[in-house]
Amino acid sequence: MKNIQPNCFKVIKKYFPIFTASLLTLLLVLPYNLLFSQVHMNKDSVDNIIESSPAFTIFKDNYFIVGVPMNQKPDAYNSDAKFQFSFKYRINNEALPGEIYSYFTYTQKSFWDIFRNSSPFAETNYNPGLLLIKPIYSKGEFSKLLMFSIEHESNGRDSTFSRSWNFVSIRYAQIFSKNIHASLKLWAPIGISDNPDITKYIGYGEIQMSWMIIKNKLFADASARMGKNFDRGSFLTEISWKPFAKTNQYFTLQWWQGTAENLLDYKKNTSMIRLGVILKPNFMRFY
């Protein structure tokens, strides 16, 4: 396949890592009062937001993106489309004892070899879970969330291609401002049979940060996982832009670097740059 890497992808491959580093540096040097303008929400406000929201909503980002590798010459076998849909369903309309809300969550991520003959699906990962959320307040103001989940993830295949694991996790999310939030998620496997060494590549935790640069128009997201060694783990960064105020869709540019992008090839170290369309959940409902 001769022209799978157009000039725009060549430019992106060359400059997007530089852009990512510059973005993170800018975040560190911007004025404190610009980044950390306080979110003023008390318990009644938070309860009202959660309980008045639709029970069925977006959980993680929903997207369709197409891209090429950054560490090898693109061809029909290493370039692909990647898409994800994710939702959550609030089980209880009012808080449980302890001011806890419960959700059923589901995320499905697929890798599609659209440039190959017959365009086969290479891999699909299924991730259902049960999520408990507890808002935390400081001096009466909403400032953080504590989350506990039980999850299953598998690729729905059998024999030597089967990949699956079950895990419990705890996540601490800090709201720094109405523009920035960050979280730390730690997990522990509770059942691994097909791939007992998967945590060496996927790690035991994830650090995530989201920044709304321009309200409801421009977003930057970054996350990192650490595997057993420094050559394992992953880094994901996204920049999303909504060109029209009356639309719900954003254009997004995503860069993945590391291992375990999918379950089937969790040992493989990949570097992929992809461009496409994304639907994002409300910024403040980042859980």
WOVENJO-V355928 format. One record per pair of residues at least 4 apart in sequence whose C-alpha atoms are under 7 Angstrom apart, sorted by sequence separation. I is the first residue (numbers start at 1). GAP is how many residues later the second one is. If there is no record, write none. Layout:
((I:GAP) (I:GAP))
This chain:
((5:4) (6:4) (7:4) (8:4) (9:4) (10:4) (11:4) (12:4) (15:4) (16:4) (17:4) (18:4) (19:4) (20:4) (21:4) (22:4) (23:4) (24:4) (25:4) (26:4) (31:4) (32:4) (33:4) (41:4) (42:4) (43:4) (44:4) (45:4) (46:4) (47:4) (48:4) (49:4) (74:4) (75:4) (95:4) (96:4) (115:4) (137:4) (138:4) (157:4) (158:4) (176:4) (177:4) (192:4) (198:4) (199:4) (214:4) (228:4) (262:4) (281:4) (282:4) (5:5) (41:5) (69:5) (74:5) (95:5) (96:5) (114:5) (137:5) (138:5) (157:5) (175:5) (176:5) (199:5) (213:5) (227:5) (260:5) (261:5) (68:6) (95:6) (113:6) (114:6) (136:6) (137:6) (156:6) (175:6) (212:6) (213:6) (226:6) (227:6) (260:6) (113:7) (136:7) (137:7) (155:7) (174:7) (175:7) (212:7) (226:7) (242:7) (259:7) (260:7) (112:8) (113:8) (136:8) (155:8) (174:8) (211:8) (212:8) (225:8) (226:8) (242:8) (259:8) (260:8) (69:9) (92:9) (112:9) (113:9) (135:9) (136:9) (154:9) (155:9) (173:9) (174:9) (211:9) (225:9) (241:9) (242:9) (259:9) (68:10) (69:10) (92:10) (111:10) (112:10) (135:10) (154:10) (173:10) (210:10) (211:10) (224:10) (225:10) (240:10) (241:10) (259:10) (68:11) (91:11) (111:11) (134:11) (135:11) (153:11) (154:11) (172:11) (173:11) (210:11) (224:11) (240:11) (241:11) (258:11) (259:11) (67:12) (68:12) (90:12) (91:12) (111:12) (133:12) (134:12) (153:12) (171:12) (172:12) (209:12) (210:12) (223:12) (224:12) (240:12) (258:12) (67:13) (90:13) (91:13) (110:13) (111:13) (133:13) (134:13) (152:13) (153:13) (171:13) (172:13) (209:13) (223:13) (239:13) (240:13) (257:13) (258:13) (66:14) (67:14) (89:14) (90:14) (110:14) (133:14) (152:14) (171:14) (208:14) (209:14) (222:14) (223:14) (238:14) (239:14) (257:14) (66:15) (88:15) (89:15) (109:15) (110:15) (132:15) (133:15) (151:15) (152:15) (170:15) (171:15) (208:15) (222:15) (238:15) (239:15) (256:15) (257:15) (65:16) (66:16) (88:16) (89:16) (109:16) (131:16) (132:16) (151:16) (169:16) (170:16) (188:16) (207:16) (208:16) (221:16) (222:16) (238:16) (256:16) (65:17) (88:17) (108:17) (109:17) (131:17) (132:17) (150:17) (151:17) (169:17) (170:17) (187:17) (206:17) (207:17) (221:17) (237:17) (238:17) (255:17) (256:17) (64:18) (65:18) (87:18) (88:18) (108:18) (131:18) (150:18) (169:18) (186:18) (187:18) (206:18) (207:18) (220:18) (221:18) (237:18) (255:18) (64:19) (87:19) (107:19) (108:19) (130:19) (131:19) (149:19) (150:19) (168:19) (169:19) (186:19) (206:19) (220:19) (236:19) (237:19) (254:19) (255:19) (63:20) (64:20) (86:20) (87:20) (107:20) (129:20) (130:20) (149:20) (167:20) (168:20) (185:20) (186:20) (205:20) (219:20) (220:20) (236:20) (254:20) (63:21) (86:21) (106:21) (107:21) (129:21) (130:21) (148:21) (149:21) (167:21) (168:21) (185:21) (219:21) (235:21) (236:21) (253:21) (254:21) (62:22) (63:22) (85:22) (86:22) (106:22) (129:22) (148:22) (167:22) (184:22) (185:22) (203:22) (218:22) (219:22) (235:22) (253:22) (62:23) (85:23) (105:23) (106:23) (128:23) (129:23) (147:23) (148:23) (166:23) (167:23) (184:23) (202:23) (203:23) (218:23) (234:23) (235:23) (252:23) (253:23) (62:24) (84:24) (85:24) (105:24) (127:24) (128:24) (147:24) (165:24) (166:24) (167:24) (183:24) (184:24) (203:24) (217:24) (218:24) (234:24) (252:24) (61:25) (84:25) (104:25) (105:25) (127:25) (128:25) (146:25) (147:25) (166:25) (183:25) (202:25) (203:25) (217:25) (233:25) (234:25) (251:25) (252:25) (60:26) (83:26) (84:26) (104:26) (105:26) (127:26) (146:26) (165:26) (166:26) (182:26) (183:26) (201:26) (232:26) (233:26) (251:26) (252:26) (59:27) (60:27) (83:27) (103:27) (104:27) (126:27) (127:27) (145:27) (146:27) (165:27) (182:27) (200:27) (201:27) (232:27) (250:27) (251:27) (58:28) (59:28) (82:28) (83:28) (103:28) (125:28) (126:28) (145:28) (164:28) (181:28) (182:28) (199:28) (200:28) (249:28) (250:28) (58:29) (59:29) (82:29) (102:29) (103:29) (125:29) (126:29) (144:29) (145:29) (181:29) (249:29) (250:29) (57:30) (58:30) (81:30) (82:30) (102:30) (125:30) (144:30) (164:30) (180:30) (181:30) (203:30) (249:30) (57:31) (80:31) (81:31) (101:31) (102:31) (124:31) (143:31) (144:31) (163:31) (180:31) (201:31) (202:31) (248:31) (56:32) (57:32) (80:32) (81:32) (100:32) (101:32) (143:32) (162:32) (163:32) (179:32) (180:32) (201:32) (56:33) (80:33) (81:33) (100:33) (101:33) (179:33) (55:34) (56:34) (80:34) (100:34) (55:35) (80:35) (99:35) (76:39) (77:39) (76:40) (51:42) (51:43) (13:57) (202:57) (201:58) (202:58) (201:59) (201:65) (201:66) (198:68) (5:69) (4:70) (4:71) (1:74) (1:75) (42:98) (42:99) (43:99) (41:100) (42:100) (163:100) (40:101) (41:101) (163:101) (161:103) (155:108) (39:138) (125:138) (38:139) (39:139) (36:140) (37:140) (38:140) (36:141) (37:141) (123:141) (35:142) (35:144) (35:145) (71:200) (70:201) (69:202) (70:202) (69:203) (70:203) (68:204) (69:204) (67:205) (68:205) (67:206) (68:206) (67:207) (66:208) (67:208) (65:209) (66:209) (65:210) (66:210) (65:211) (64:212) (65:212) (64:213) (63:214) (64:214) (63:215) (62:216) (63:216) (61:217) (62:217) (61:218) (62:218) (61:219) (61:220) (60:221) (59:222) (58:223) (13:260))
